[in-house]
């Protein structure tokens, strides 16, 4: 009855009955059977983890998943029993996607302090805020030439980073 509820194929059912019968004898190696069960569980966990990673990578094809995608991803992770691993997997996928970007774009986003998947309006806002904060005119009252020079270099770096990101987005 129990073997029938497991949904085994005819071959697997015969093998399970053979193991059951062998277990009734004194010569059955229980350690071997336990290790096989343990291996099956480990393989299942690895397979479920790979499935979760694949689903997460798919959701991240065009950047971070939106609210609807995130809800679906969470539901799928819970369904396969890997919900607790979702945040960890997303962190790995995010890092992997970030590594796929050219170093120049990663550096440009670091200069602006932005996420590579930020939308255009938020990118422009971050750029304008940084430009306003570091603009050389802010240091015009300073008698220190190095403050003006530093602000000028920082402004150029901010502008170059913004232009690089915008150019990469328009060509994509």
FENHULIN-V614914 format. One record per backbone hydrogen bond with DSSP energy under -1.0 kcal/mol. CO is the residue of the C=O (numbers start at 1). NH is the residue of the N-H. If there is no record, write none. Layout:
((CO & NH) (CO & NH))
//
This chain:
((1 & 5) (9 & 13) (10 & 14) (11 & 15) (12 & 16) (13 & 17) (14 & 18) (15 & 19) (16 & 20) (17 & 21) (18 & 22) (19 & 23) (22 & 25) (28 & 30) (29 & 33) (30 & 34) (31 & 35) (32 & 36) (33 & 37) (34 & 38) (35 & 39) (36 & 40) (37 & 41) (38 & 42) (39 & 43) (40 & 44) (41 & 45) (42 & 46) (43 & 47) (44 & 48) (45 & 49) (46 & 50) (47 & 51) (48 & 52) (49 & 53) (50 & 54) (51 & 55) (52 & 56) (53 & 57) (54 & 58) (55 & 59) (56 & 60) (58 & 61) (60 & 63) (66 & 70) (67 & 71) (68 & 72) (69 & 73) (70 & 74) (71 & 75) (72 & 76) (73 & 77) (74 & 78) (75 & 79) (76 & 80) (77 & 82) (82 & 85) (83 & 86) (85 & 89) (86 & 90) (87 & 91) (88 & 92) (89 & 93) (90 & 94) (91 & 95) (92 & 96) (93 & 97) (94 & 98) (95 & 99) (96 & 100) (98 & 101) (102 & 106) (103 & 107) (104 & 108) (105 & 109) (106 & 110) (107 & 111) (108 & 112) (109 & 113) (109 & 114) (115 & 118) (119 & 123) (120 & 124) (121 & 125) (122 & 126) (123 & 127) (124 & 128) (125 & 129) (126 & 130) (127 & 131) (128 & 132) (129 & 133) (130 & 134) (135 & 138) (136 & 139) (137 & 140) (139 & 142) (144 & 148) (145 & 149) (146 & 150) (147 & 151) (148 & 152) (149 & 153) (150 & 154) (151 & 155) (152 & 156) (153 & 157) (154 & 158) (155 & 159) (156 & 160) (157 & 161) (158 & 162) (159 & 163) (160 & 164) (161 & 165) (162 & 166) (163 & 167) (164 & 168) (165 & 169) (166 & 170) (167 & 171))
//
